[in-house]
């Protein structure tokens, strides 16, 4: 029995459908289950119209983790303690700040979630153990594009897919710090996993951002002294003039 004749156009349409599915997968939110069934219509050698339907294919879209913190303020060396900034390399930085004792200083960053899913990110402001002092009362604030604050749970912030967030780290220069003293703070972000991702092929902590060092230098307060002297002059009439 001769094989049925399948028009080339049917094959072309099937290929196009497959290509469109691939493009859709690239733009689809991680954790999504996609089902696809292909069908081909043709006329057999006896002139009968026929349709063949494939098995249903199920595709689970995996989350691909990717997020960034900019600008990159400096580089904390790889390996060793995250709080040991020995070998710290200062880069051209908008977060190279200065202030006086008692001043509040704020580092500003942009946190972008390029992951194809909403993810949880643990944010920490690590203070170096190799600098001159630590800021006190350090807080982290995250706001979305509409300036709505994101409330963390246990230090973990939920970032929506393609979300862009303004992130600030604020602290106070404590009393007793001498002029020209330096404090280094590194904003560190660690991925905590994605929504709807039952069993990712890799552990959730696959992304780690720690090249976001900011610096505060304490200014010197000049010492200002004042002295006053008094002189009295006897006027000879029982009175005195004091100057």
C-alpha positions as CSV (number, residue, x, y, z in Angstrom):
1,X,0.0,0.0,0.0
2,X,1.5,3.3,-1.0
3,X,2.3,5.9,1.6
4,X,-0.2,8.8,1.8
5,X,0.8,12.0,0.1
6,X,1.1,14.8,2.7
7,X,1.3,18.3,1.2
8,X,4.5,20.2,2.0
9,X,2.4,23.1,3.2
10,X,1.2,21.0,6.2
11,X,4.8,20.3,7.2
12,X,5.6,24.0,6.9
13,X,2.6,24.9,9.2
14,X,3.7,22.3,11.7
15,X,7.2,23.7,11.8
16,X,5.9,27.2,12.2
17,X,3.7,26.1,15.1
18,X,6.7,24.5,16.8
19,X,8.8,27.7,16.3
20,X,6.0,29.8,17.9
21,X,5.9,27.4,20.8
22,X,9.6,27.9,21.4
23,X,9.3,31.7,21.3
24,X,6.4,31.5,23.7
25,X,8.5,29.4,26.1
26,X,11.2,32.0,26.1
27,X,8.7,34.7,27.3
28,X,6.6,32.5,29.6
29,X,6.7,32.8,33.4
30,X,8.7,30.2,35.2
31,X,6.6,27.5,36.8
32,X,4.1,27.5,34.0
33,X,2.9,24.1,32.5
34,X,2.4,24.3,28.7
35,X,0.6,21.6,26.8
36,X,0.8,21.2,23.0
37,X,-0.9,18.9,20.5
38,X,0.0,19.0,16.8
39,X,-2.3,17.9,14.0
40,X,-1.7,17.4,10.3
41,X,-4.4,17.3,7.6
42,X,-3.7,15.6,4.3
43,X,-5.4,13.8,1.3
44,X,-4.5,10.1,0.9
45,X,-3.9,8.3,-2.4
46,X,-7.6,7.5,-2.6
47,X,-8.6,11.1,-2.4
48,X,-9.8,10.9,1.1
49,X,-9.2,13.8,3.5
50,X,-7.5,12.7,6.7
51,X,-6.2,14.3,9.9
52,X,-3.5,12.9,12.2
53,X,-3.2,14.1,15.8
54,X,0.0,13.7,17.8
55,X,0.3,12.8,21.4
56,X,-0.1,15.7,23.9
57,X,3.3,17.1,25.0
58,X,3.6,18.8,28.4
59,X,6.4,21.2,29.0
60,X,7.2,22.7,32.4
61,X,8.9,26.1,32.0
62,X,11.9,26.3,34.4
63,X,12.8,29.5,36.2
64,X,16.0,31.0,35.0
65,X,17.4,33.2,37.9
66,X,18.9,36.5,37.1
67,X,18.9,39.8,39.1
68,X,21.3,42.7,39.4
69,X,22.1,45.5,41.7
70,X,23.5,48.7,40.2
71,X,25.7,50.7,40.2
72,X,28.5,48.3,41.1
73,X,30.1,50.4,43.8
74,X,33.2,48.3,44.6
75,X,34.3,44.7,44.7
76,X,34.3,42.6,47.8
77,X,36.9,39.9,47.2
78,X,35.7,36.4,46.5
79,X,36.2,33.7,49.1
80,X,36.7,34.0,52.8
81,X,34.4,36.0,55.1
82,X,31.9,38.2,53.4
83,X,32.7,40.9,56.0
84,X,36.4,40.9,55.3
85,X,37.0,43.5,52.6
86,X,40.7,43.0,52.5
87,X,41.8,43.6,49.0
88,X,38.8,45.9,48.5
89,X,39.0,47.7,45.2
90,X,37.4,51.1,45.0
91,X,35.6,51.9,41.8
92,X,34.2,55.2,40.4
93,X,31.3,55.5,42.8
94,X,28.2,57.6,43.4
95,X,28.0,56.0,46.8
96,X,31.3,57.3,48.1
97,X,29.9,59.5,50.8
98,X,31.2,61.8,53.6
99,X,29.6,63.1,56.8
100,X,30.2,64.2,60.3
101,X,29.5,62.5,63.6
102,X,25.7,62.1,64.1
103,X,24.9,62.5,60.4
104,X,22.6,60.0,58.6
105,X,24.0,58.7,55.3
106,X,22.2,56.9,52.6
107,X,23.5,54.6,49.8
108,X,21.1,54.3,46.8
109,X,20.9,51.3,44.4
110,X,18.7,49.9,41.7
111,X,17.6,46.3,42.1
112,X,16.3,44.6,38.9
113,X,14.7,41.2,38.6
114,X,15.5,39.8,35.2
115,X,14.2,36.4,36.2
116,X,11.3,34.9,34.3
117,X,9.4,34.6,37.5
118,X,8.7,36.4,40.8
119,X,11.5,35.6,43.2
120,X,12.4,36.1,46.9
121,X,15.7,37.9,47.5
122,X,17.4,38.2,50.9
123,X,19.0,41.6,51.3
124,X,21.7,42.2,53.9
125,X,23.9,45.3,54.6
126,X,27.2,43.7,55.6
127,X,29.7,46.0,57.4
128,X,33.4,45.3,57.0
129,X,35.5,44.1,59.9
130,X,38.6,45.6,58.4
131,X,37.6,49.3,58.3
132,X,37.5,52.0,61.1
133,X,34.0,51.9,62.4
134,X,30.4,50.6,61.8
135,X,27.4,52.6,61.0
136,X,24.6,52.3,63.6
137,X,20.9,51.9,63.1
138,X,21.3,50.5,59.6
139,X,18.1,50.0,57.6
140,X,17.2,48.7,54.1
141,X,14.3,50.1,52.2
142,X,12.9,48.8,48.9
143,X,10.3,50.6,46.8
144,X,8.8,49.6,43.5
145,X,8.4,51.7,40.3
146,X,5.3,53.3,41.8
147,X,7.2,54.2,45.0
148,X,5.3,51.6,47.0
149,X,7.4,50.1,49.8
150,X,8.0,46.3,49.6
151,X,7.6,44.7,53.0
152,X,10.1,42.0,53.7
153,X,9.4,38.7,55.5
154,X,12.5,37.7,57.5
155,X,14.7,40.0,55.4
156,X,13.4,38.4,52.2
157,X,11.8,40.8,49.6
158,X,9.5,39.5,46.9
159,X,10.5,40.9,43.5
160,X,8.0,40.7,40.6
161,X,9.0,39.5,37.2
162,X,10.8,42.3,35.3
163,X,10.4,44.5,38.4
164,X,12.8,47.4,39.0
165,X,13.2,48.6,42.5
166,X,14.9,51.5,44.2
167,X,16.9,50.2,47.2
168,X,18.5,52.3,49.9
169,X,20.8,51.5,52.8
170,X,20.8,54.1,55.6
171,X,22.9,54.4,58.7
172,X,24.2,56.9,61.2
173,X,27.8,57.9,61.9
174,X,28.2,57.2,65.7
175,X,29.6,59.4,68.3
176,X,33.3,59.2,69.1
177,X,34.5,58.5,65.5
178,X,37.6,60.4,64.6
179,X,38.0,62.5,61.4
180,X,39.1,60.7,58.3
181,X,37.8,57.4,59.6
182,X,36.3,55.1,56.9
183,X,33.3,52.7,57.0
184,X,32.6,50.2,54.3
185,X,29.1,48.7,53.7
186,X,28.3,46.0,51.1
187,X,24.7,45.5,50.0
188,X,24.4,41.7,49.4
189,X,21.5,39.9,47.7
190,X,20.9,36.2,47.8
191,X,18.2,34.4,45.8
192,X,15.7,32.5,47.9
193,X,13.7,30.8,45.1
194,X,10.8,31.5,42.9
195,X,7.0,31.3,43.1
196,X,5.4,28.2,41.6
197,X,8.7,26.4,41.2
198,X,8.1,23.0,42.7
199,X,11.5,21.3,42.3
200,X,14.0,23.5,40.5
201,X,16.8,21.6,38.7
202,X,19.3,23.6,40.7
203,X,19.2,25.0,44.2
204,X,17.4,28.3,44.6
205,X,20.5,30.1,45.9
206,X,22.2,30.2,42.5
207,X,22.4,34.0,42.3
208,X,24.5,36.0,44.6
209,X,25.2,39.7,44.3
210,X,27.9,41.3,46.5
211,X,29.9,43.8,44.5
212,X,28.0,46.7,45.8
213,X,30.3,48.3,48.4
214,X,29.7,51.8,49.6
215,X,32.1,54.0,51.6
216,X,31.6,56.7,54.2
217,X,34.5,59.0,55.2
218,X,34.1,61.1,58.3
219,X,35.1,64.8,58.0
220,X,37.2,66.6,60.5
221,X,35.6,69.3,62.6
222,X,38.0,72.2,63.2
223,X,38.7,73.1,66.8
224,X,37.6,76.7,67.4
225,X,38.8,78.5,70.6
226,X,37.9,81.8,72.1
227,X,39.6,83.8,74.9
228,X,38.4,86.9,76.8
229,X,40.4,89.3,79.0
230,X,39.2,92.1,81.3
231,X,41.2,95.2,82.3
232,X,40.1,97.7,84.9
233,X,41.2,101.3,85.1
234,X,41.0,103.5,88.2
235,X,39.3,106.7,87.2
236,X,40.6,108.5,90.4
237,X,37.1,109.4,91.6
238,X,36.2,106.1,93.2
239,X,35.0,104.6,89.9
240,X,36.6,102.0,87.6
241,X,36.3,101.4,83.9
242,X,36.4,97.7,82.8
243,X,37.3,96.8,79.3
